[in-house]
């Protein structure tokens, strides 16, 4: 290994984190725990956890945005509803594959704050007033994940 001491590994973390990662993996594989840069390893693992949570949070927000578009943007519904439904299918698939029990338990209490951001986004995109949307998220977490579930809208000619 090019860099074998803990101090050099710590320096490497600051200058080339990818090489640091490769060398840390090698140290773990050979069970050379004494030369590990534990502080940076902990930092990376915490960052990984935040990234995983942010990913499922973002996917949930995208699902809510598209559900809101389906339910409220009547002006664009006929032209775009299939696209919005297709996006929801993809986001649901990504979310269901990235979701663990722990991430789900952490995500559910955040639904209302995620929903508020989604409402702001949809309002900005559509020009619809935020006041037309419910104050709290009208969709259950199960509905966000449920294949082929879409909210009802006021258009009787489609869907």
Phi and psi restraints in degrees (value plus and minus 20) as a CYANA .aco file:
   2 UNK   PHI     -86.9   -46.9
   2 UNK   PSI     -66.5   -26.5
   3 UNK   PHI    -134.6   -94.6
   3 UNK   PSI      96.6   136.6
   4 UNK   PHI    -135.3   -95.3
   4 UNK   PSI     -34.9     5.1
   5 UNK   PHI    -113.6   -73.6
   5 UNK   PSI     134.0   174.0
   6 UNK   PHI     -82.0   -42.0
   6 UNK   PSI     -61.1   -21.1
   7 UNK   PHI     -84.2   -44.2
   7 UNK   PSI     -61.7   -21.7
   8 UNK   PHI     -87.3   -47.3
   8 UNK   PSI     -55.5   -15.5
   9 UNK   PHI     -86.0   -46.0
   9 UNK   PSI     -59.1   -19.1
  10 UNK   PHI     -82.8   -42.8
  10 UNK   PSI     -61.7   -21.7
  11 UNK   PHI     -84.6   -44.6
  11 UNK   PSI     -60.1   -20.1
  12 UNK   PHI     -82.3   -42.3
  12 UNK   PSI     -56.4   -16.4
  13 UNK   PHI     -77.5   -37.5
  13 UNK   PSI     -55.9   -15.9
  14 UNK   PHI     -96.5   -56.5
  14 UNK   PSI     -48.8    -8.8
  15 UNK   PHI    -122.8   -82.8
  15 UNK   PSI     -51.7   -11.7
  16 UNK   PHI    -170.7  -130.7
  16 UNK   PSI      63.3   103.3
  17 UNK   PHI     -85.0   -45.0
  17 UNK   PSI     -46.5    -6.5
  18 UNK   PHI     -90.1   -50.1
  18 UNK   PSI     -63.7   -23.7
  19 UNK   PHI     -85.0   -45.0
  19 UNK   PSI     -58.8   -18.8
  20 UNK   PHI     -76.6   -36.6
  20 UNK   PSI     -65.0   -25.0
  21 UNK   PHI     -81.9   -41.9
  21 UNK   PSI     -66.4   -26.4
  22 UNK   PHI     -79.6   -39.6
  22 UNK   PSI     -64.0   -24.0
  23 UNK   PHI     -92.2   -52.2
  23 UNK   PSI     -53.4   -13.4
  24 UNK   PHI     -85.2   -45.2
  24 UNK   PSI     -61.1   -21.1
  25 UNK   PHI     -81.3   -41.3
  25 UNK   PSI     -63.0   -23.0
  26 UNK   PHI     -81.2   -41.2
  26 UNK   PSI     -63.4   -23.4
  27 UNK   PHI     -82.1   -42.1
  27 UNK   PSI     -59.6   -19.6
  28 UNK   PHI     -86.2   -46.2
  28 UNK   PSI     -60.9   -20.9
  29 UNK   PHI     -82.3   -42.3
  29 UNK   PSI     -58.2   -18.2
  30 UNK   PHI    -112.6   -72.6
  30 UNK   PSI     -13.6    26.4
  31 UNK   PHI      38.5    78.5
  31 UNK   PSI      17.8    57.8
  32 UNK   PHI    -112.4   -72.4
  32 UNK   PSI      51.1    91.1
  33 UNK   PHI     -90.9   -50.9
  33 UNK   PSI     -45.8    -5.8
  34 UNK   PHI     -89.0   -49.0
  34 UNK   PSI     -44.1    -4.1
  35 UNK   PHI    -117.1   -77.1
  35 UNK   PSI     -17.3    22.7
  36 UNK   PHI     -89.2   -49.2
  36 UNK   PSI     126.1   166.1
  37 UNK   PHI    -110.8   -70.8
  37 UNK   PSI      63.3   103.3
  38 UNK   PHI     -81.3   -41.3
  38 UNK   PSI     -63.2   -23.2
  39 UNK   PHI     -79.6   -39.6
  39 UNK   PSI     -65.8   -25.8
  40 UNK   PHI     -90.1   -50.1
  40 UNK   PSI     -54.9   -14.9
  41 UNK   PHI     -83.3   -43.3
  41 UNK   PSI     -63.0   -23.0
  42 UNK   PHI     -82.1   -42.1
  42 UNK   PSI     -63.6   -23.6
  43 UNK   PHI     -78.9   -38.9
  43 UNK   PSI     -63.7   -23.7
  44 UNK   PHI     -86.3   -46.3
  44 UNK   PSI     -60.6   -20.6
  45 UNK   PHI     -86.6   -46.6
  45 UNK   PSI     -59.5   -19.5
  46 UNK   PHI     -83.6   -43.6
  46 UNK   PSI     -60.8   -20.8
  47 UNK   PHI     -84.0   -44.0
  47 UNK   PSI     -60.1   -20.1
  48 UNK   PHI     -80.6   -40.6
  48 UNK   PSI     -63.0   -23.0
  49 UNK   PHI     -82.7   -42.7
  49 UNK   PSI     -63.2   -23.2
  50 UNK   PHI     -83.5   -43.5
  50 UNK   PSI     -60.8   -20.8
  51 UNK   PHI     -83.3   -43.3
  51 UNK   PSI     -62.8   -22.8
  52 UNK   PHI     -83.2   -43.2
  52 UNK   PSI     -62.4   -22.4
  53 UNK   PHI     -86.3   -46.3
  53 UNK   PSI     -63.9   -23.9
  54 UNK   PHI     -81.5   -41.5
  54 UNK   PSI     -54.2   -14.2
  55 UNK   PHI     -84.5   -44.5
  55 UNK   PSI     -68.9   -28.9
  56 UNK   PHI     -90.6   -50.6
  56 UNK   PSI     -50.5   -10.5
  57 UNK   PHI     -85.5   -45.5
  57 UNK   PSI     -65.2   -25.2
  58 UNK   PHI     -83.5   -43.5
  58 UNK   PSI     -63.6   -23.6
  59 UNK   PHI     -83.1   -43.1
  59 UNK   PSI     -60.2   -20.2
  60 UNK   PHI     -82.1   -42.1
  60 UNK   PSI     -62.9   -22.9
  61 UNK   PHI     -82.1   -42.1
  61 UNK   PSI     -62.3   -22.3
  62 UNK   PHI     -84.0   -44.0
  62 UNK   PSI     -59.4   -19.4
  63 UNK   PHI     -82.1   -42.1
  63 UNK   PSI     -66.8   -26.8
  64 UNK   PHI     -82.4   -42.4
  64 UNK   PSI     -63.5   -23.5
  65 UNK   PHI     -75.5   -35.5
  65 UNK   PSI     -68.4   -28.4
  66 UNK   PHI     -91.5   -51.5
  66 UNK   PSI     -51.9   -11.9
  67 UNK   PHI     -84.9   -44.9
  67 UNK   PSI     -60.5   -20.5
  68 UNK   PHI     -85.2   -45.2
  68 UNK   PSI     -61.0   -21.0
  69 UNK   PHI     -80.5   -40.5
  69 UNK   PSI     -63.7   -23.7
  70 UNK   PHI     -81.7   -41.7
  70 UNK   PSI     -60.6   -20.6
  71 UNK   PHI    -101.3   -61.3
  71 UNK   PSI     -52.8   -12.8
  72 UNK   PHI    -137.4   -97.4
  72 UNK   PSI     -42.2    -2.2
  73 UNK   PHI    -112.4   -72.4
  73 UNK   PSI      54.0    94.0
  74 UNK   PHI     -81.3   -41.3
  74 UNK   PSI     -56.1   -16.1
  75 UNK   PHI     -78.5   -38.5
  75 UNK   PSI     -55.0   -15.0
  76 UNK   PHI    -126.3   -86.3
  76 UNK   PSI     -21.5    18.5
  77 UNK   PHI     -76.0   -36.0
  77 UNK   PSI     -76.3   -36.3
  78 UNK   PHI     -77.5   -37.5
  78 UNK   PSI     -58.8   -18.8
  79 UNK   PHI     -98.2   -58.2
  79 UNK   PSI     -47.3    -7.3
  80 UNK   PHI    -141.4  -101.4
  80 UNK   PSI     -25.8    14.2
  81 UNK   PHI     -80.3   -40.3
  81 UNK   PSI     -56.0   -16.0
  82 UNK   PHI     -86.6   -46.6
  82 UNK   PSI     -59.4   -19.4
  83 UNK   PHI     -83.1   -43.1
  83 UNK   PSI     -65.8   -25.8
  84 UNK   PHI     -82.7   -42.7
  84 UNK   PSI     -61.9   -21.9
  85 UNK   PHI     -84.8   -44.8
  85 UNK   PSI     -59.7   -19.7
  86 UNK   PHI     -82.7   -42.7
  86 UNK   PSI     -61.6   -21.6
  87 UNK   PHI     -81.2   -41.2
  87 UNK   PSI     -62.8   -22.8
  88 UNK   PHI     -81.2   -41.2
  88 UNK   PSI     -62.0   -22.0
  89 UNK   PHI     -77.2   -37.2
  89 UNK   PSI     -67.9   -27.9
  90 UNK   PHI     -85.2   -45.2
  90 UNK   PSI     -64.5   -24.5
  91 UNK   PHI     -84.7   -44.7
  91 UNK   PSI     -60.0   -20.0
  92 UNK   PHI     -82.4   -42.4
  92 UNK   PSI     -62.7   -22.7
  93 UNK   PHI     -81.9   -41.9
  93 UNK   PSI     -67.5   -27.5
  94 UNK   PHI     -81.5   -41.5
  94 UNK   PSI     -62.8   -22.8
  95 UNK   PHI     -85.0   -45.0
  95 UNK   PSI     -66.2   -26.2
  96 UNK   PHI     -84.4   -44.4
  96 UNK   PSI     -50.6   -10.6
  97 UNK   PHI     -99.1   -59.1
  97 UNK   PSI     -43.9    -3.9
  98 UNK   PHI    -117.6   -77.6
  98 UNK   PSI     -25.5    14.5
  99 UNK   PHI    -108.8   -68.8
  99 UNK   PSI     109.5   149.5
 100 UNK   PHI    -133.0   -93.0
 100 UNK   PSI     149.2   189.2
 101 UNK   PHI     -79.0   -39.0
 101 UNK   PSI     -63.1   -23.1
 102 UNK   PHI     -85.4   -45.4
 102 UNK   PSI     -64.7   -24.7
 103 UNK   PHI     -83.8   -43.8
 103 UNK   PSI     -60.0   -20.0
 104 UNK   PHI     -80.6   -40.6
 104 UNK   PSI     -66.7   -26.7
 105 UNK   PHI     -83.7   -43.7
 105 UNK   PSI     -50.8   -10.8
 106 UNK   PHI    -100.3   -60.3
 106 UNK   PSI     -51.5   -11.5
 107 UNK   PHI     -97.0   -57.0
 107 UNK   PSI     -61.3   -21.3
 108 UNK   PHI     -74.3   -34.3
 108 UNK   PSI     -66.0   -26.0
 109 UNK   PHI     -85.3   -45.3
 109 UNK   PSI     -35.9     4.1
 110 UNK   PHI    -110.4   -70.4
 110 UNK   PSI     -24.6    15.4
 111 UNK   PHI     -75.8   -35.8
 111 UNK   PSI     -61.7   -21.7
 112 UNK   PHI     -86.6   -46.6
 112 UNK   PSI     -57.1   -17.1
 113 UNK   PHI     -91.8   -51.8
 113 UNK   PSI     -56.5   -16.5
 114 UNK   PHI     -82.9   -42.9
 114 UNK   PSI     -63.0   -23.0
 115 UNK   PHI     -80.1   -40.1
 115 UNK   PSI     -63.0   -23.0
 116 UNK   PHI     -80.4   -40.4
 116 UNK   PSI     -60.9   -20.9
 117 UNK   PHI     -85.7   -45.7
 117 UNK   PSI     -61.5   -21.5
 118 UNK   PHI     -81.8   -41.8
 118 UNK   PSI     -61.9   -21.9
 119 UNK   PHI     -82.2   -42.2
 119 UNK   PSI     -64.8   -24.8
 120 UNK   PHI     -79.8   -39.8
 120 UNK   PSI     -62.4   -22.4
 121 UNK   PHI     -82.7   -42.7
 121 UNK   PSI     -70.0   -30.0
 122 UNK   PHI     -84.2   -44.2
 122 UNK   PSI     -60.6   -20.6
 123 UNK   PHI     -81.1   -41.1
 123 UNK   PSI     -65.0   -25.0
 124 UNK   PHI     -84.1   -44.1
 124 UNK   PSI     -64.0   -24.0
 125 UNK   PHI     -87.9   -47.9
 125 UNK   PSI     -58.5   -18.5
 126 UNK   PHI    -119.7   -79.7
 126 UNK   PSI     -41.1    -1.1
 127 UNK   PHI      63.3   103.3
 127 UNK   PSI     -18.0    22.0
 128 UNK   PHI     -94.4   -54.4
 128 UNK   PSI     123.7   163.7
 129 UNK   PHI     -90.2   -50.2
 129 UNK   PSI     118.8   158.8
 130 UNK   PHI     -80.2   -40.2
 130 UNK   PSI     -43.1    -3.1
 131 UNK   PHI     -88.3   -48.3
 131 UNK   PSI     -36.0     4.0
 132 UNK   PHI    -100.8   -60.8
 132 UNK   PSI     -33.9     6.1
 133 UNK   PHI    -111.6   -71.6
 133 UNK   PSI     128.4   168.4
 134 UNK   PHI     -77.5   -37.5
 134 UNK   PSI     132.3   172.3
 135 UNK   PHI     -89.3   -49.3
 135 UNK   PSI     -52.8   -12.8
 136 UNK   PHI    -140.4  -100.4
 136 UNK   PSI     141.4   181.4
 137 UNK   PHI     -78.6   -38.6
 137 UNK   PSI     100.4   140.4
 138 UNK   PHI    -102.4   -62.4
 138 UNK   PSI     -23.8    16.2
 139 UNK   PHI    -126.4   -86.4
 139 UNK   PSI     114.4   154.4
 140 UNK   PHI     -97.2   -57.2
 140 UNK   PSI     140.8   180.8
 141 UNK   PHI     -81.0   -41.0
 141 UNK   PSI     -57.4   -17.4
 142 UNK   PHI     -82.5   -42.5
 142 UNK   PSI     -59.1   -19.1
 143 UNK   PHI     -85.3   -45.3
 143 UNK   PSI     -54.7   -14.7
 144 UNK   PHI     -80.9   -40.9
 144 UNK   PSI     -52.7   -12.7
 145 UNK   PHI    -116.5   -76.5
 145 UNK   PSI     -35.0     5.0
 146 UNK   PHI     -92.0   -52.0
 146 UNK   PSI      98.6   138.6
 147 UNK   PHI     -77.3   -37.3
 147 UNK   PSI     118.0   158.0
 148 UNK   PHI      44.8    84.8
 148 UNK   PSI      -6.9    33.1
 149 UNK   PHI    -115.4   -75.4
 149 UNK   PSI     108.1   148.1
 150 UNK   PHI    -157.7  -117.7
 150 UNK   PSI     128.7   168.7
 151 UNK   PHI     -89.5   -49.5
 151 UNK   PSI     134.5   174.5
 152 UNK   PHI     -93.9   -53.9
 152 UNK   PSI     128.4   168.4
 153 UNK   PHI    -147.6  -107.6
 153 UNK   PSI    -199.6  -159.6
 154 UNK   PHI    -111.4   -71.4
 154 UNK   PSI     -12.6    27.4
 155 UNK   PHI    -117.0   -77.0
 155 UNK   PSI      96.2   136.2
 156 UNK   PHI    -108.2   -68.2
 156 UNK   PSI     -32.0     8.0
 157 UNK   PHI    -103.5   -63.5
 157 UNK   PSI     -35.4     4.6
 158 UNK   PHI    -149.2  -109.2
 158 UNK   PSI     126.2   166.2
